[in-house]
Amino acid sequence: MYDVELSKKAKQDLNEIIDYIAYDLSSPATAIEWADDFERTLEKRLELFPYAYPVHAFLESLGIEYRRTIKGNFTAFYKIIEKEKSVIITYIVYNSRDVEKIIIQD
């Protein structure tokens, strides 16, 4: 089993999504439920089978090896640190955004 962690940036991404749902969409209860479900789903997926999801091809061509898993309208990008048996979720991005641009600029 792998430990699954959120990077500082992924935590920020998650908080921004929660704030958007809670305040812009006026649905705080939905925001909390969504966040809990999102994190629980990612943990279940990645703690046992982190290699089951593909490496993002464009980023790999730039020498950046991030894998990705999609949940609803969002994609979580992550890296595997095999020697520590850990998975670090590095970004959580809304699917319609320019993912490559976001990651390259960071």
Steps between C-alpha positions, in 0.01 A plus 500: 500500500604856428452805721302765312573865577398837360776746419469858619386600148241220484361608840474854365325371186257299712424797726433723198255244361327469838475880529356524150231242574425637846496873423460557127244222463357563850521138602725446805361156583558382144855636512584296808338185363677543166840549664460197726389282209778629275775433754359161601474390136855609420638325804321175414619515141861586568594320820479159332544564128690822432646363176152423361460853366685645201793735487393828340660473153562869432662560837706183463636635171633795705665268752225542762356167612160565648231238492139603507164375612170663419207532740200682364601840365844495659834338431749422774863490391739302714845353524608174652798478732565129488777476760270666756186318380323834471285685252506879499201669341655814353212677324122483484375669185159565346492293181420785261802706605830500313671240717834507323525877536414489870760237581776641279459850646519374857 
